[in-house]
Structure formats: structure tokens, C-alpha cells
Amino acid sequence: MLDCRDPAGWHPLLVLTVEDTLDQAREEIADHPELPRLIADGCARVGDKWESYNDELWEARRWAIGLAKEYAADEGITLVALDDH
């Protein structure tokens, strides 16, 4: 199970999925070819580190999106916020 969670995009936390987090990210970030990979990387880290004290799935997604933004900056990828259009 643990070996297939990253490729499947599912991480232990209520159910943190790459797909749902990507949908949430697209509410604020313009689509970019690297966005799915960056979000997947963020979800993998959050899934390993998150400790939920309540039903905080939205916050977990926010954390993963924030990490994706950091990863993009580290790789020289420019993600454009939707409110910047």
C-alpha cells in the first residue's frame, strides 16, 4: 500500500489527493505544465508530515499548494496567481 500511494496520488490524511489539491490550486494559480508534478510533490510531503487534530483537509491542501509554490520558485518555474491576470 505504501509503495503505491505516491504514484496513485493518495496520501494518508482523511483523503488528501493530488487531484483535489490540484483543483483547489487552480482556484488561485493559472495552469502550468509543471503544476501537477509540483502539487504531487507537495502532497507527498504533507502526507508524511501532517498531524490532523480536526477535519483540516482544506488546510492540508493549502500547505501542499504552498510547498508547490516553493518548489516552483526553487526550480525557476513561474506560477501566476489568477488575480494577477
Secondary structure by P-SEA (a helix, b strand, c coil): cccccccccccccccccaaaaaaaaaaccccccaaaaaaaaaaaaaaaccccccccaaaaaaaaaaaaaaaaaaacbbbbbcccc
